[in-house]
Amino acid sequence: MRVAAIYDIHANLPALEAVLQDIRRAEVDHIVVGGDVFPGPMPRETIEYLLDFDIPVQFIHGNGDREVLAQMEGMETDRYRTAPQSWREPVRWTAEQLQPKLEQHLAGWPKTLGVKITGMGEVLFCHATPRNDTECFTRLTSEDRLLPVFAGINASIVVCGHTHMQFDRTVGKIRVLNAGSVGMALGEPGAYWLLLGPDVQLRHTLYDFAKAAERIRDTRYPQAQDFARSILQPPSEGETLEALTRVELS
């Protein structure tokens, strides 16, 4: 079985469309969406595209999805109440775009998912870490700090996302992969994802960035201009690593 891991789409439909074309060409049997489908500029179109796709798809929650779901349920989390307006507005807007019938579907997404993949054994999918969906770590985080995070995990491989930085490293005896981000890349523009089985392939899909930026600017997303700009000129990986180092595992 060949499994595609696609994370942190952030409702960037043009990027998702390009990745799913690559996935079909790669003869993938199964797709795991590793969280943070939302928030983003084309939320309704993105989730409908995934649900209608002709390859089986399973979802897990990301912190963004969880916050959007809370808004759909009429609740405000502690994170939402204390976050700056620039963070709250996209979450609220995204929730308003989604049909009520999707609320139950989102509520059923698990926090983690185990999948047995040919040639790889048991693979655990989580959004940030196996402990929660918000912890940050990078390829530079010391192994000593990460060993407690992955203690007791009964899987040979753990796939995560959240930081939008693709990597392949080892923590103790566990191979830890970050799928990168489909919708909000860092460093080189494009859409990042993983192809699993029987080996590991770190994939990078190119698409028409100018056309994608134009489609996003045409939405009513509160941060459409900034989002479009980030597609054309993503933040550097170096700057992001420096910022995440200050908050890793907090």
N, C-alpha and C positions, 0 to 999 in steps of 0.2 A: 504494500500500500504506500502511495505517495501522498504526503500531506503538505499543504501550503499553510504557512502561518502568516497572517496579515494583521498588523497592529496599528493603532493610532492613525486611523483613517481621517478622523476629524471632518467628516462630511465633505471631503474633497472628492467629488464624484468623478471629475476627469482623470485624476490619478488612479482611482479605483477601477475605472473602466479599462485603463491600460494594463493594470496588473492582472485583472481577471482574463484579459486576452492572453497574456503570457502564461497564466495558470492553465488555461484550456490547451494551449500549445504544448505545455509540459506534461499533459495527460495525467493531471492530478486527480486523485480519487476522492479527496476529502479536504475541506478548508476549515481551519480554526481561526476565528476572528478574536484576537486577543485583547479586546477592550478599547475604549475611546473611539467608538464609531462616531460619537458626539463629544462636545458641541462642534459646530462648523457651519459653513455657508449653505450647504445643500442637503439638509438632514433627511427630509422626507424622501427625496429622490434616491439618496444613498442607501437607506435601509430597505426601500422597496427593491432596488437593484440587487441587493444581496439576497433578499428573501425569494426573489424570482429566479435566481441563478440556477443553472441546471446541474450543478455539482453540489452534493450535500455540504451544508454549512452548519457549524456549531459556534456559539458565541460564549464568551465570558465577559464579566463586568470589568470596565475600567472606572477610574474615579470620575471621569467626565460623564460617562453613561449614568453612573449612580446619582450624580448631582442633577442631571437632566430628569431622571426618573422621579426624584424627590419633588422637583418643580411640577411635574405632571400630576403628582399625587397631592399637590397643594401644600407641601411642607418646605421648610427651610432648614437646612443642616447648619451646624455650628460653623462649618467652613464657609458656607454661603453667606451667613450673616456677617462674618468678620472679613470677608474678602473685599478687595477694592471693586468699585463700580465697573471698571474695565473688564473684570473677570465675571461679575454677576450678570451683566447685560447679555453676553452671548449665550450663557446657560439658559436664562429666562426666555430669550428669543427662540432658541432651538426647541425648547419644550413646547412653546406655543405653535410651532410648525407641525408637530407630530400629532397624528390622529389618536383620539382616546383609545381606540382598539389596540394600539401598540403598547399601551401601558402594561397590560398583563404579559405580553411577550417579553418586554424588557425586564419585568420583575422576575421572570423565570430564568434569567441568565445566571449561572453559577459563578462563584469567585475564582475557582480553579477547575481544571479539567485534565484528566488523565487519558492518554491515548496510546495504545500499543502499536508501534510502527515497525514494519519488517526491517530487520537488520539493525534496529536501534533499541529495541525493547520498550519499556515503559517510559513515556515522555510526559512530563507534567507541564501544563500551560498555566501561567499566571500573568497578571497584568504588570505589576511592579516587582513584588517578591512573593514567595509562598505565604508570607505572614499577613500582608495587606496590599492594597492597591495604590499606595501613595509613597512608599519608601523609594528613595533614589540611590542607585549605585552605578558605577561606571566600570569600564575596563581597567581603570587605574585604582579603584578601591582596593585596599589591602585585603589579602585573603584572610588574615586573622580576624578582621572585622566582619567578614562575610560568613565564616564558618558557623556561627550561631544561627544565622538567617536560614541556612540550608540544612541544619541538623535535623536528623530524623526523616528526611525526605526519601521515600522508597521509589526512586526513579533514577535512571542512569543519566537522563538529560532533563534540564529545566529550560523552558523557553519563556522569556519575559519581554517587556517593552517599556513603555512609560517615559523613558528619557529620550526617545527618538534617535538613539545612537546605536547602530548595528555593531555587534561584536561577538566574538567566540572565545571563551576563556574557561578555565577550570577552577572550581572551588572544592577543595578536598578531592573526593573521587567523583564529583558530579560535573559534567560538562554543562556550562551555563551559556545560553545563547540569547542575544537580544536581536529581535527581528528588525529593529529600526522602525521608521514611520512611513506608511504609505502616503499620508496626506500632508505632513508637515516635516519635510526633510531638514537635516542639518548638514552643513558642509556642501558637498556636491549636489546640485539639484537632481530631483528624480523621486521615485517611489521605491522604498526599500521593503523587502520581505524575505522569508525563508522558504526553501524547498527541502523537505525532510523525507528520507527514505529512498534507497537504502543508506545513503550518506547525507551529509549536510551541505547545502549550497546557499551561500549568502547572495541573494539576488538584488539587482538594481535595475529598475525599469524606467526607461526614458519615455516622455510623452511631450506633446506640444505645449510647452509652458506658457507661451504668449496667449494661445487660444484659451487655455485653462484659466489664466489670470483674467481674461476678458469675460469669460462665463461667470466667474466669481464676482467680479465688479458689478455685473448685471443683477445680482441678487440683492435682497434687502438686509443681508447679514450686517449687524452693527459694526463689525470690523472688517468689512469686505476689502477695503483698500489695503489695509495692513496685511491681510491674509494673501491677497494677490501679489503683493510685493515680496512676501516671504517665499512664494513659489519661484519667482524669478531670481531672487537673491537670498537664499536661505542664510540664517545665522551661521557663523563659523562654529565648527566643532570645538576649536580651542577655547573660544569664549564661553561656550556652554559647559565644557568640562571644568573650567575655572569656577563658574557659578555653582555648579552642582557639587563641587568639592566642599563648598562651605555648608551644604545642607544634607550631605549624604547620610542615609540611614537615620534621618531625623523625622 
